[in-house]
Amino acid sequence: GRSRLEGDPDLQFLLKGGDLLKVLSPSWKKTRYFRLQEDCKTMWRESKKTFKKNDTFSLDDISAVQMGRQSEGLKKNTEEQVEDRCFSIIFKSRRKNLDLVSSSEEEGKQWVKSLQKVVSNLNNLSRKQKTEHWIFSCLRKADKNKDDNLSPSEVKSFMHLINIEVDDEYVEMLFKKCDRSKSGTLAGEEIKHFYDLLTQRDEIDVIYGEYAKTTGFMSAQNLVDFLLKEQREKATLADAHRIIETYEPDENAKEKKLLSKDGFLMYLNHPDAMILNPDHKDVYQDMSQPLNHYFISSSHNTYLMEDQLKGPSSTEAYIRALQKGCRCVELDCWDGSDNEPVIYHGYTLTSKILFKDVIKAISEHAFKTSQYPVILSLENHCSVEQQEVMARHMSSILGSALITSPLGDGMPTNFPSPEELKGKFLIKGKRLNKLEDTFAEAAADDNDVTEEEESNDEDAQKEKNTKVVEPMKITFMKCWQRTNAYVRHNVEKFSRIYPAGSRTDSSNYNPLPLWNAGCQIVALNFQTPCTDMDMNQGRFLVNGKSGYILKPAFMRDVATEFDPITLTRGDWLTHKTLHVMVISAQQLPKVNQKKSSIVDPLVKVEIYGVPADVAEKETKPFDNNGFNPSWNENFQFDVYVPELALVRFSIEDYDSSSDNDFVGQYTLPFNSLKMGYRHVPLFNKNGDLLPSAGLFVHIMVLDAE
């Protein structure tokens, strides 16, 4: 990252740094000195009183830098006249925003511009550059006496930093190989040679060697053979030339239309050559079907940052959910003081936020990740007066984007489509309900489902003029015994499922059985990292992260015979076998930041889908190496209903005495897998990308005999 911005005035500004006022509350505002460290990716701050060594954060963790008093904290804790000097740093993780005030408008703008530039520069680095970036920052850390040379003990501490535990003989052997000057330390070119030896990918060399038939290089034709035979891609010579033109770093080879080993690795590491089918990254499904024909990414208790009893409520939580592609958010509305409705978890100690602030935040961030409609699920506990205030806020803030009447002439017979509703807000609420008999709601717990089915007995309606709610508490088992009936119910009606109230820790439930039954809105606690959230992220990873996934055809047909439990014969049974070879992993992070802790990684491959498809296999742990462990283990899975199946790759740090620690994971739809040799990116537990880590696998999908 540094080389591309060497001498850049914005980078120089950050390296020099300066004083900023950090704002935590109306009474807590303190000056801190901020500057970018030499590695060009870590910000450091010094407080005037205490020198805290660890007070740093990585630029990789920044999700956005916002000018002005936009954040909740700045609105609450600063005066309007400092508007032009304020800015906020918003993080990807659960870390709180950093609200800052600069000494002048000029300086504030300079901070925002510089940070945005350096962050976007980091984000645009290739995986190889990110690896180099990280390794060189570890080298700098290991060079204790800062003489730009590495002694044997410094080499050993460097190995430790990059997550490899090695014995002294191995270090000595590597060291001797690289210390060509026999000086007892490594410098300059010797360090580069050491780096090359370390990052050598033997498994790639083997694959490359099989196809590099032209005097040790791959010709365009060799590359076509590799793409057809291994990657199962329809490839022509023109495709091969384009790949060489794009990825080959050596100008001589490029001129001769040859691909070197480096070029080959750069290509295999490119996001479009990874395991996720690049055609599925954009919107590729039909978006003109009725709304109830889609699975919709949905969040529960969206206002909570943590748990349901005492955690903070925040507009920030809405922004995060919307940034993750969520399309159905929940607002628990209660009467507030000064006739202003508030949002919080009723009868608990969670903090309160103003209804109008939430609507403003939603309005601002709703369509940045996806253009498709956002459903506001109102849990309305307000008096009639404050309901009127709610209606006023929604009309004035959302304006014409708010759907208040049917789109066409007359009463619609079908739900409108996501395409027709682009950029629009829909309200789903008990008091304001127009779609009387089309919504069923259920609270899902591990043992039971509470369904509220709305009766549409018109005489009763007229008589009472109120909605008849018939709560039916039924066990999950009973519900799934009529699964085909439930699938049919969801062809025409909408079901919203949410975690039962007993889950005070905001834990989640398994969304699979509900998707398998065709439920559209399966609401999860987005603020709680877990396997269930990984599945949700995997389900909605494709189709342009639009938050809408078209249900399979057999779930959109009123006469469908599909039953996920019994799997009677039908179009949905397209039995496939999946062969996965887990080859190696690269640059896994340390789970435990303790000096002595090195990971012993193992890889799990899991299939999620209809009960017949659910399976899990795992490799043996690889001892003491998170830098370049290799397994070369083969697994095979039977997949009967590929259209509903998800594949999850996860890496854990093996521990013989307690539970394994989570390292990273990636979940994607079975039908979006690419075949052949593929890199798998990895997400951390909050669902953010680990910058240079990855898994390397070989994938084969065959029609079962």
Secondary structure, DSSP 8 states (H G I E B T S, - for coil): -HHHHTT-HHHHHHHH-EEEEEESSSS-EEEEEEEE-TTSSEEEEEESS---TT-EEEGGGEEEEEESS-SHHHHHHS-GGGGGGEEEEEESSS---EEEE-SSHHHHHHHHHHHHHHHHHHHTS-HHHHHHHHHHHHHHHH-TT-SSEE-HHHHHHHHHHTTB---HHHHHHHHHHH-TT-SSSEETHHHHHHHHHHH--HHHHHHHHHH--BTTBEEHHHHHHHHHHTS-----HHHHHHHHHHH---HHHHHTTEE-HHHHHHHHTSGGGSSB-GGGTS--S---S-GGGEEEEEESSTTBSS-TTT--B-HHHHHHHHHTT--EEEEEEE--GGG--EES-TTS----EEHHHHHHHHHHHTTSS--S-EEEEEEE---HHHHHHHHHHHHHHHGGGB--S-SSSS--SS---TTTTTT-EEEEESTT-S-TTTEEEEEE-SSEEEEEEE---HHHHHHH-S--EEEEEEEHHHHHHTHHHHHHHHHHSEEEEEE-TT-TT------HHHHHTT-SEEEE-TTS-SHHHHHHHHHTSSGGG-SEEE--GGGS-TT----TTT--SSTT---EEEEEEEEEEE----SS-STT----EEEEEEEESSGGG-EEEE----TTBSSS-EEEEEEEEEES-GGG-EEEEEEEE--SSS--EEEEEEEEEGGGB--EEEEEEEE-TTS-EEEEEEEEEEEEEEE--
